[in-house]
């Protein structure tokens, strides 16, 4: 199963949204806006390098599919010095919520 922004946001509640906590190996299809963010931060942020290392492009739709690596995600965000959020990425995106709930902080 590949998660989408729509499928995850459909489960949003009023409080904690732990459905954004994805496990290693789960897949997420980036939105056009998230893809634009990734293009913008590529070459500037470690999280972009991490994403590209874990992305496949769907041959049928050209969509970018990210495969979760929670430790790698946490390491990249730590390298960027942004805690559990990616720089320049809107808090309204499902991808930012995935980073927030799924990244494993490294010491």
C-alpha angles and dihedrals in degrees: 000000000000117000120222132196089252095050093050097042090050087068095051117131135187095267134019116007103201091162085087089065099100124187127231110284096025114126133227128189112221119230120233089258093051089049089053089051090050091051090049096051096039110121090015106067136042091225089064091054089049092050094049090049089056102038131101124187116230108236093211100048104014087233118152112239117198119204111210120245103172097189093046089047091052092047092051093048090047090051088053091050093231101119110221097339131078119238118252093009117123117245087226093070124098089225092060089050089050090053091048097048101031108039116103112220114232126206 
